[in-house]
Amino acid sequence: MALSIEDIKKVAHLARIEISDTDVNATLIKLTGILGLIEQMQAVDTTGIVPMSHSQELSQRLRDDVVTKTNQRDEFQKNAPLLGNHSTQQAIADGLYLVPKVIE
């Protein structure tokens, strides 16, 4: 596929990339090389080849799904702030922290 300098400038504009006039020729050479490589890869006959999800057929060792930490919610909620207005109750209800309402 042949590219022109106008094509490079258009792609740079669409990608919101500023490209100077001195860099256009180098970019043209690089993109032409990449597109040539893609054309070579597309020319390879791949009929009868099963696609792979990974280059190596390895299985991953997984650990057992075992609970290792205990539930410490009650311990953490002992530090909850008070409700306010000289209240002695902490700002928690049903195991959840109470926060001020910000949306009416």
N, CA, C and O atoms as CSV, one atom per row, in Angstrom:
chain,resi,resn,atom,element,x,y,z
A,1,MET,N,N,0.849,-1.179,0.000
A,1,MET,CA,C,0.000,0.000,0.000
A,1,MET,C,C,0.883,1.227,0.000
A,1,MET,O,O,1.743,1.390,0.866
A,2,ALA,N,N,0.668,2.077,-0.965
A,2,ALA,CA,C,1.482,3.279,-1.098
A,2,ALA,C,C,0.840,4.438,-0.347
A,2,ALA,O,O,-0.345,4.727,-0.514
A,3,LEU,N,N,1.633,5.086,0.472
A,3,LEU,CA,C,1.165,6.259,1.208
A,3,LEU,C,C,1.804,7.509,0.625
A,3,LEU,O,O,2.887,7.455,0.043
A,4,SER,N,N,1.134,8.612,0.784
A,4,SER,CA,C,1.691,9.886,0.347
A,4,SER,C,C,1.901,10.772,1.568
A,4,SER,O,O,1.455,10.458,2.671
A,5,ILE,N,N,2.578,11.864,1.347
A,5,ILE,CA,C,2.814,12.821,2.434
A,5,ILE,C,C,1.491,13.399,2.924
A,5,ILE,O,O,1.335,13.678,4.113
A,6,GLU,N,N,0.546,13.578,2.016
A,6,GLU,CA,C,-0.772,14.085,2.418
A,6,GLU,C,C,-1.475,13.085,3.326
A,6,GLU,O,O,-2.159,13.475,4.272
A,7,ASP,N,N,-1.305,11.777,3.037
A,7,ASP,CA,C,-1.898,10.746,3.901
A,7,ASP,C,C,-1.317,10.819,5.316
A,7,ASP,O,O,-2.048,10.708,6.300
A,8,ILE,N,N,-0.016,11.004,5.407
A,8,ILE,CA,C,0.641,11.093,6.712
A,8,ILE,C,C,0.121,12.306,7.480
A,8,ILE,O,O,-0.170,12.211,8.672
A,9,LYS,N,N,0.007,13.431,6.806
A,9,LYS,CA,C,-0.484,14.639,7.470
A,9,LYS,C,C,-1.937,14.470,7.907
A,9,LYS,O,O,-2.326,14.954,8.970
A,10,LYS,N,N,-2.742,13.784,7.092
A,10,LYS,CA,C,-4.143,13.567,7.445
A,10,LYS,C,C,-4.256,12.645,8.665
A,10,LYS,O,O,-5.049,12.903,9.572
A,11,VAL,N,N,-3.463,11.576,8.681
A,11,VAL,CA,C,-3.480,10.664,9.830
A,11,VAL,C,C,-3.005,11.386,11.090
A,11,VAL,O,O,-3.577,11.197,12.163
A,12,ALA,N,N,-1.980,12.199,10.970
A,12,ALA,CA,C,-1.488,12.956,12.119
A,12,ALA,C,C,-2.555,13.923,12.618
A,12,ALA,O,O,-2.721,14.096,13.826
A,13,HIS,N,N,-3.272,14.548,11.702
A,13,HIS,CA,C,-4.344,15.472,12.104
A,13,HIS,C,C,-5.466,14.713,12.819
A,13,HIS,O,O,-5.961,15.167,13.851
A,14,LEU,N,N,-5.868,13.559,12.272
A,14,LEU,CA,C,-6.931,12.776,12.899
A,14,LEU,C,C,-6.523,12.261,14.274
A,14,LEU,O,O,-7.359,12.152,15.171
A,15,ALA,N,N,-5.230,11.940,14.444
A,15,ALA,CA,C,-4.732,11.448,15.720
A,15,ALA,C,C,-4.378,12.591,16.664
A,15,ALA,O,O,-3.932,12.358,17.787
A,16,ARG,N,N,-4.575,13.808,16.215
A,16,ARG,CA,C,-4.254,15.001,17.009
A,16,ARG,C,C,-2.774,15.015,17.403
A,16,ARG,O,O,-2.413,15.352,18.531
A,17,ILE,N,N,-1.928,14.636,16.436
A,17,ILE,CA,C,-0.487,14.636,16.639
A,17,ILE,C,C,0.105,15.727,15.748
A,17,ILE,O,O,-0.149,15.781,14.544
A,18,GLU,N,N,0.889,16.578,16.365
A,18,GLU,CA,C,1.553,17.618,15.569
A,18,GLU,C,C,2.822,17.013,14.973
A,18,GLU,O,O,3.664,16.477,15.692
A,19,ILE,N,N,2.944,17.104,13.670
A,19,ILE,CA,C,4.109,16.546,12.990
A,19,ILE,C,C,4.720,17.645,12.121
A,19,ILE,O,O,4.032,18.302,11.339
A,20,SER,N,N,6.015,17.822,12.281
A,20,SER,CA,C,6.691,18.877,11.522
A,20,SER,C,C,6.978,18.395,10.106
A,20,SER,O,O,6.946,17.198,9.825
A,21,ASP,N,N,7.252,19.332,9.236
A,21,ASP,CA,C,7.539,18.987,7.836
A,21,ASP,C,C,8.810,18.151,7.720
A,21,ASP,O,O,8.946,17.360,6.787
A,22,THR,N,N,9.732,18.318,8.648
A,22,THR,CA,C,10.974,17.536,8.592
A,22,THR,C,C,10.750,16.086,9.027
A,22,THR,O,O,11.486,15.193,8.607
A,23,ASP,N,N,9.744,15.851,9.862
A,23,ASP,CA,C,9.468,14.497,10.335
A,23,ASP,C,C,8.512,13.722,9.437
A,23,ASP,O,O,8.340,12.516,9.616
A,24,VAL,N,N,7.890,14.393,8.479
A,24,VAL,CA,C,6.905,13.725,7.624
A,24,VAL,C,C,7.554,12.622,6.804
A,24,VAL,O,O,6.997,11.531,6.691
A,25,ASN,N,N,8.711,12.884,6.237
A,25,ASN,CA,C,9.365,11.877,5.384
A,25,ASN,C,C,9.792,10.654,6.189
A,25,ASN,O,O,9.630,9.524,5.727
A,26,ALA,N,N,10.334,10.864,7.383
A,26,ALA,CA,C,10.749,9.733,8.219
A,26,ALA,C,C,9.532,8.908,8.633
A,26,ALA,O,O,9.584,7.678,8.651
A,27,THR,N,N,8.442,9.590,8.965
A,27,THR,CA,C,7.216,8.894,9.346
A,27,THR,C,C,6.646,8.127,8.165
A,27,THR,O,O,6.138,7.018,8.332
A,28,LEU,N,N,6.725,8.706,6.974
A,28,LEU,CA,C,6.252,8.032,5.762
A,28,LEU,C,C,7.020,6.738,5.537
A,28,LEU,O,O,6.421,5.718,5.195
A,29,ILE,N,N,8.325,6.764,5.721
A,29,ILE,CA,C,9.157,5.565,5.526
A,29,ILE,C,C,8.795,4.493,6.554
A,29,ILE,O,O,8.668,3.316,6.217
A,30,LYS,N,N,8.630,4.913,7.814
A,30,LYS,CA,C,8.314,3.949,8.871
A,30,LYS,C,C,6.940,3.319,8.660
A,30,LYS,O,O,6.797,2.101,8.770
A,31,LEU,N,N,5.932,4.130,8.360
A,31,LEU,CA,C,4.589,3.601,8.160
A,31,LEU,C,C,4.510,2.713,6.918
A,31,LEU,O,O,3.798,1.709,6.921
A,32,THR,N,N,5.224,3.068,5.875
A,32,THR,CA,C,5.252,2.238,4.676
A,32,THR,C,C,5.872,0.878,4.992
A,32,THR,O,O,5.404,-0.148,4.499
A,33,GLY,N,N,6.921,0.868,5.812
A,33,GLY,CA,C,7.538,-0.387,6.218
A,33,GLY,C,C,6.599,-1.249,7.046
A,33,GLY,O,O,6.536,-2.463,6.857
A,34,ILE,N,N,5.865,-0.620,7.967
A,34,ILE,CA,C,4.917,-1.360,8.799
A,34,ILE,C,C,3.808,-1.957,7.946
A,34,ILE,O,O,3.454,-3.124,8.113
A,35,LEU,N,N,3.258,-1.165,7.035
A,35,LEU,CA,C,2.190,-1.662,6.171
A,35,LEU,C,C,2.685,-2.762,5.239
A,35,LEU,O,O,1.940,-3.689,4.921
A,36,GLY,N,N,3.947,-2.662,4.797
A,36,GLY,CA,C,4.533,-3.722,3.973
A,36,GLY,C,C,4.669,-5.019,4.749
A,36,GLY,O,O,4.433,-6.097,4.203
A,37,LEU,N,N,5.046,-4.926,6.010
A,37,LEU,CA,C,5.147,-6.107,6.852
A,37,LEU,C,C,3.774,-6.750,7.064
A,37,LEU,O,O,3.651,-7.974,7.055
A,38,ILE,N,N,2.758,-5.932,7.253
A,38,ILE,CA,C,1.395,-6.450,7.413
A,38,ILE,C,C,0.942,-7.161,6.146
A,38,ILE,O,O,0.300,-8.208,6.226
A,39,GLU,N,N,1.264,-6.614,4.981
A,39,GLU,CA,C,0.904,-7.264,3.719
A,39,GLU,C,C,1.601,-8.620,3.588
A,39,GLU,O,O,0.999,-9.581,3.108
A,40,GLN,N,N,2.871,-8.702,4.014
A,40,GLN,CA,C,3.592,-9.975,3.968
A,40,GLN,C,C,2.943,-11.003,4.891
A,40,GLN,O,O,2.821,-12.173,4.529
A,41,MET,N,N,2.531,-10.574,6.073
A,41,MET,CA,C,1.911,-11.492,7.026
A,41,MET,C,C,0.552,-11.964,6.521
A,41,MET,O,O,0.170,-13.111,6.757
A,42,GLN,N,N,-0.180,-11.098,5.832
A,42,GLN,CA,C,-1.487,-11.491,5.303
A,42,GLN,C,C,-1.355,-12.445,4.123
A,42,GLN,O,O,-2.305,-13.158,3.800
A,43,ALA,N,N,-0.211,-12.469,3.485
A,43,ALA,CA,C,-0.006,-13.350,2.336
A,43,ALA,C,C,0.271,-14.790,2.754
A,43,ALA,O,O,0.220,-15.687,1.913
A,44,VAL,N,N,0.560,-15.033,4.021
A,44,VAL,CA,C,0.867,-16.380,4.504
A,44,VAL,C,C,-0.420,-17.200,4.553
A,44,VAL,O,O,-1.450,-16.732,5.038
A,45,ASP,N,N,-0.345,-18.437,4.043
A,45,ASP,CA,C,-1.503,-19.334,4.050
A,45,ASP,C,C,-1.662,-19.935,5.450
A,45,ASP,O,O,-0.787,-20.667,5.914
A,46,THR,N,N,-2.759,-19.632,6.113
A,46,THR,CA,C,-2.996,-20.125,7.475
A,46,THR,C,C,-4.174,-21.087,7.546
A,46,THR,O,O,-4.726,-21.308,8.624
A,47,THR,N,N,-4.562,-21.653,6.428
A,47,THR,CA,C,-5.683,-22.605,6.453
A,47,THR,C,C,-5.253,-23.858,7.200
A,47,THR,O,O,-4.148,-24.365,7.000
A,48,GLY,N,N,-6.129,-24.351,8.058
A,48,GLY,CA,C,-5.849,-25.556,8.823
A,48,GLY,C,C,-5.051,-25.315,10.092
A,48,GLY,O,O,-4.733,-26.266,10.806
A,49,ILE,N,N,-4.723,-24.071,10.386
A,49,ILE,CA,C,-3.980,-23.759,11.607
A,49,ILE,C,C,-4.958,-23.257,12.653
A,49,ILE,O,O,-5.715,-22.316,12.413
A,50,VAL,N,N,-4.936,-23.895,13.815
A,50,VAL,CA,C,-5.848,-23.526,14.887
A,50,VAL,C,C,-5.293,-22.295,15.613
A,50,VAL,O,O,-4.123,-22.280,15.997
A,51,PRO,N,N,-6.122,-21.266,15.801
A,51,PRO,CA,C,-5.648,-20.086,16.527
A,51,PRO,C,C,-5.303,-20.431,17.972
A,51,PRO,O,O,-5.941,-21.282,18.593
A,52,MET,N,N,-4.285,-19.755,18.494
A,52,MET,CA,C,-3.857,-19.981,19.866
A,52,MET,C,C,-4.260,-18.790,20.722
A,52,MET,O,O,-4.293,-17.653,20.251
A,53,SER,N,N,-4.563,-19.064,21.977
A,53,SER,CA,C,-4.835,-17.965,22.890
A,53,SER,C,C,-3.546,-17.473,23.529
A,53,SER,O,O,-3.481,-16.353,24.037
A,54,HIS,N,N,-2.520,-18.318,23.501
A,54,HIS,CA,C,-1.225,-17.954,24.074
A,54,HIS,C,C,-0.149,-18.741,23.338
A,54,HIS,O,O,-0.424,-19.818,22.809
A,55,SER,N,N,1.051,-18.228,23.298
A,55,SER,CA,C,2.114,-18.890,22.548
A,55,SER,C,C,2.625,-20.150,23.230
A,55,SER,O,O,3.219,-21.005,22.573
A,56,GLN,N,N,2.407,-20.282,24.535
A,56,GLN,CA,C,2.818,-21.477,25.258
A,56,GLN,C,C,1.598,-22.085,25.931
A,56,GLN,O,O,0.811,-21.372,26.553
A,57,GLU,N,N,1.440,-23.364,25.814
A,57,GLU,CA,C,0.313,-24.053,26.430
A,57,GLU,C,C,0.661,-24.408,27.871
A,57,GLU,O,O,1.013,-25.550,28.166
A,58,LEU,N,N,0.562,-23.442,28.757
A,58,LEU,CA,C,0.864,-23.649,30.165
A,58,LEU,C,C,-0.390,-23.429,30.985
A,58,LEU,O,O,-1.252,-22.631,30.620
A,59,SER,N,N,-0.484,-24.133,32.081
A,59,SER,CA,C,-1.590,-23.884,32.995
A,59,SER,C,C,-1.041,-23.152,34.218
A,59,SER,O,O,0.092,-23.382,34.641
A,60,GLN,N,N,-1.842,-22.296,34.759
A,60,GLN,CA,C,-1.412,-21.486,35.883
A,60,GLN,C,C,-1.759,-22.191,37.190
A,60,GLN,O,O,-2.871,-22.689,37.366
A,61,ARG,N,N,-0.804,-22.224,38.089
A,61,ARG,CA,C,-1.073,-22.820,39.397
A,61,ARG,C,C,-1.903,-21.829,40.201
A,61,ARG,O,O,-1.536,-20.662,40.336
A,62,LEU,N,N,-3.005,-22.298,40.722
A,62,LEU,CA,C,-3.879,-21.444,41.501
A,62,LEU,C,C,-3.878,-21.926,42.942
A,62,LEU,O,O,-3.814,-23.125,43.212
A,63,ARG,N,N,-3.949,-20.983,43.852
A,63,ARG,CA,C,-4.016,-21.339,45.264
A,63,ARG,C,C,-5.458,-21.652,45.632
A,63,ARG,O,O,-6.386,-21.234,44.939
A,64,ASP,N,N,-5.643,-22.381,46.716
A,64,ASP,CA,C,-6.979,-22.672,47.206
A,64,ASP,C,C,-7.636,-21.388,47.696
A,64,ASP,O,O,-6.983,-20.530,48.289
A,65,ASP,N,N,-8.916,-21.270,47.443
A,65,ASP,CA,C,-9.668,-20.088,47.860
A,65,ASP,C,C,-10.111,-20.280,49.310
A,65,ASP,O,O,-11.211,-20.759,49.582
A,66,VAL,N,N,-9.234,-19.899,50.224
A,66,VAL,CA,C,-9.468,-20.107,51.645
A,66,VAL,C,C,-9.427,-18.759,52.347
A,66,VAL,O,O,-8.560,-17.933,52.060
A,67,VAL,N,N,-10.355,-18.534,53.261
A,67,VAL,CA,C,-10.378,-17.300,54.036
A,67,VAL,C,C,-9.204,-17.325,54.995
A,67,VAL,O,O,-9.050,-18.265,55.774
A,68,THR,N,N,-8.374,-16.289,54.939
A,68,THR,CA,C,-7.199,-16.228,55.810
A,68,THR,C,C,-7.308,-15.122,56.852
A,68,THR,O,O,-6.581,-15.150,57.845
A,69,LYS,N,N,-8.178,-14.168,56.658
A,69,LYS,CA,C,-8.347,-13.065,57.607
A,69,LYS,C,C,-9.729,-13.156,58.225
A,69,LYS,O,O,-10.689,-13.579,57.582
A,70,THR,N,N,-9.810,-12.761,59.459
A,70,THR,CA,C,-11.101,-12.777,60.135
A,70,THR,C,C,-11.818,-11.448,59.922
A,70,THR,O,O,-11.190,-10.439,59.600
A,71,ASN,N,N,-13.119,-11.454,60.101
A,71,ASN,CA,C,-13.928,-10.249,59.961
A,71,ASN,C,C,-13.644,-9.333,61.147
A,71,ASN,O,O,-13.900,-9.707,62.292
A,72,GLN,N,N,-13.124,-8.150,60.889
A,72,GLN,CA,C,-12.766,-7.200,61.934
A,72,GLN,C,C,-13.613,-5.941,61.868
A,72,GLN,O,O,-13.217,-4.903,62.397
A,73,ARG,N,N,-14.771,-6.016,61.227
A,73,ARG,CA,C,-15.591,-4.819,61.045
A,73,ARG,C,C,-15.961,-4.189,62.380
A,73,ARG,O,O,-15.859,-2.971,62.525
A,74,ASP,N,N,-16.389,-4.984,63.361
A,74,ASP,CA,C,-16.775,-4.420,64.659
A,74,ASP,C,C,-15.604,-3.720,65.334
A,74,ASP,O,O,-15.775,-2.676,65.963
A,75,GLU,N,N,-14.426,-4.292,65.201
A,75,GLU,CA,C,-13.231,-3.673,65.782
A,75,GLU,C,C,-12.910,-2.340,65.103
A,75,GLU,O,O,-12.562,-1.368,65.772
A,76,PHE,N,N,-13.027,-2.299,63.797
A,76,PHE,CA,C,-12.748,-1.067,63.059
A,76,PHE,C,C,-13.790,0.005,63.357
A,76,PHE,O,O,-13.461,1.190,63.416
A,77,GLN,N,N,-15.037,-0.400,63.544
A,77,GLN,CA,C,-16.094,0.595,63.743
A,77,GLN,C,C,-16.106,1.179,65.145
A,77,GLN,O,O,-16.877,2.098,65.425
A,78,LYS,N,N,-15.275,0.666,66.019
A,78,LYS,CA,C,-15.142,1.283,67.337
A,78,LYS,C,C,-14.545,2.684,67.223
A,78,LYS,O,O,-14.723,3.507,68.121
A,79,ASN,N,N,-13.851,2.956,66.142
A,79,ASN,CA,C,-13.231,4.263,65.916
A,79,ASN,C,C,-14.143,5.211,65.152
A,79,ASN,O,O,-13.715,6.314,64.812
A,80,ALA,N,N,-15.365,4.831,64.874
A,80,ALA,CA,C,-16.284,5.671,64.103
A,80,ALA,C,C,-16.575,6.951,64.885
A,80,ALA,O,O,-16.665,6.914,66.112
A,81,PRO,N,N,-16.721,8.075,64.195
A,81,PRO,CA,C,-17.021,9.334,64.897
A,81,PRO,C,C,-18.426,9.313,65.492
A,81,PRO,O,O,-19.248,8.461,65.154
A,82,LEU,N,N,-18.681,10.250,66.369
A,82,LEU,CA,C,-20.004,10.379,66.969
A,82,LEU,C,C,-20.946,11.061,65.994
A,82,LEU,O,O,-20.512,11.741,65.064
A,83,LEU,N,N,-22.249,10.870,66.216
A,83,LEU,CA,C,-23.251,11.429,65.312
A,83,LEU,C,C,-23.233,12.949,65.294
A,83,LEU,O,O,-23.566,13.545,64.270
A,84,GLY,N,N,-22.873,13.569,66.346
A,84,GLY,CA,C,-22.866,15.030,66.417
A,84,GLY,C,C,-23.994,15.527,67.292
A,84,GLY,O,O,-24.745,14.726,67.848
A,85,ASN,N,N,-24.128,16.850,67.427
A,85,ASN,CA,C,-25.154,17.468,68.272
A,85,ASN,C,C,-25.105,16.900,69.685
A,85,ASN,O,O,-26.139,16.595,70.278
A,86,HIS,N,N,-23.882,16.759,70.221
A,86,HIS,CA,C,-23.652,16.293,71.594
A,86,HIS,C,C,-24.198,14.889,71.821
A,86,HIS,O,O,-24.549,14.544,72.950
A,87,SER,N,N,-24.277,14.082,70.784
A,87,SER,CA,C,-24.751,12.713,70.898
A,87,SER,C,C,-23.597,11.821,71.341
A,87,SER,O,O,-22.436,12.105,71.046
A,88,THR,N,N,-23.912,10.766,72.033
A,88,THR,CA,C,-22.894,9.796,72.434
A,88,THR,C,C,-22.921,8.558,71.544
A,88,THR,O,O,-22.152,7.624,71.766
A,89,GLN,N,N,-23.805,8.540,70.532
A,89,GLN,CA,C,-23.896,7.413,69.603
A,89,GLN,C,C,-22.889,7.584,68.479
A,89,GLN,O,O,-22.659,8.693,67.996
A,90,GLN,N,N,-22.294,6.472,68.072
A,90,GLN,CA,C,-21.378,6.512,66.939
A,90,GLN,C,C,-22.169,6.529,65.638
A,90,GLN,O,O,-23.310,6.070,65.583
A,91,ALA,N,N,-21.548,7.062,64.596
A,91,ALA,CA,C,-22.202,7.220,63.295
A,91,ALA,C,C,-22.139,5.921,62.501
A,91,ALA,O,O,-21.549,5.874,61.422
A,92,ILE,N,N,-22.751,4.865,63.042
A,92,ILE,CA,C,-22.847,3.585,62.353
A,92,ILE,C,C,-24.244,3.031,62.554
A,92,ILE,O,O,-24.870,3.252,63.591
A,93,ALA,N,N,-24.726,2.314,61.559
A,93,ALA,CA,C,-26.029,1.661,61.648
A,93,ALA,C,C,-25.999,0.422,60.766
A,93,ALA,O,O,-25.614,0.500,59.599
A,94,ASP,N,N,-26.394,-0.693,61.300
A,94,ASP,CA,C,-26.427,-1.968,60.574
A,94,ASP,C,C,-25.071,-2.315,59.963
A,94,ASP,O,O,-25.004,-2.873,58.868
A,95,GLY,N,N,-23.994,-1.982,60.672
A,95,GLY,CA,C,-22.658,-2.297,60.190
A,95,GLY,C,C,-22.127,-1.347,59.131
A,95,GLY,O,O,-21.078,-1.615,58.546
A,96,LEU,N,N,-22.821,-0.242,58.867
A,96,LEU,CA,C,-22.394,0.725,57.856
A,96,LEU,C,C,-22.092,2.060,58.519
A,96,LEU,O,O,-22.698,2.403,59.534
A,97,TYR,N,N,-21.166,2.808,57.956
A,97,TYR,CA,C,-20.851,4.141,58.445
A,97,TYR,C,C,-21.910,5.123,57.950
A,97,TYR,O,O,-22.314,5.062,56.789
A,98,LEU,N,N,-22.353,6.002,58.799
A,98,LEU,CA,C,-23.324,7.032,58.420
A,98,LEU,C,C,-22.546,8.285,58.033
A,98,LEU,O,O,-21.621,8.702,58.729
A,99,VAL,N,N,-22.939,8.868,56.917
A,99,VAL,CA,C,-22.284,10.082,56.433
A,99,VAL,C,C,-23.350,11.140,56.226
A,99,VAL,O,O,-24.522,10.811,56.041
A,100,PRO,N,N,-22.952,12.426,56.255
A,100,PRO,CA,C,-23.952,13.476,56.043
A,100,PRO,C,C,-24.545,13.402,54.639
A,100,PRO,O,O,-23.860,13.044,53.681
A,101,LYS,N,N,-25.814,13.743,54.532
A,101,LYS,CA,C,-26.499,13.750,53.250
A,101,LYS,C,C,-26.025,14.983,52.462
A,101,LYS,O,O,-26.058,16.104,52.971
A,102,VAL,N,N,-25.589,14.764,51.231
A,102,VAL,CA,C,-25.078,15.872,50.431
A,102,VAL,C,C,-25.987,16.195,49.252
A,102,VAL,O,O,-25.833,17.245,48.628
A,103,ILE,N,N,-26.917,15.325,48.942
A,103,ILE,CA,C,-27.838,15.559,47.831
A,103,ILE,C,C,-29.244,15.581,48.389
A,103,ILE,O,O,-29.654,14.676,49.116
A,104,GLU,N,N,-29.974,16.620,48.043
A,104,GLU,CA,C,-31.344,16.738,48.560
A,104,GLU,C,C,-32.328,16.100,47.601
A,104,GLU,O,O,-33.531,16.099,47.861
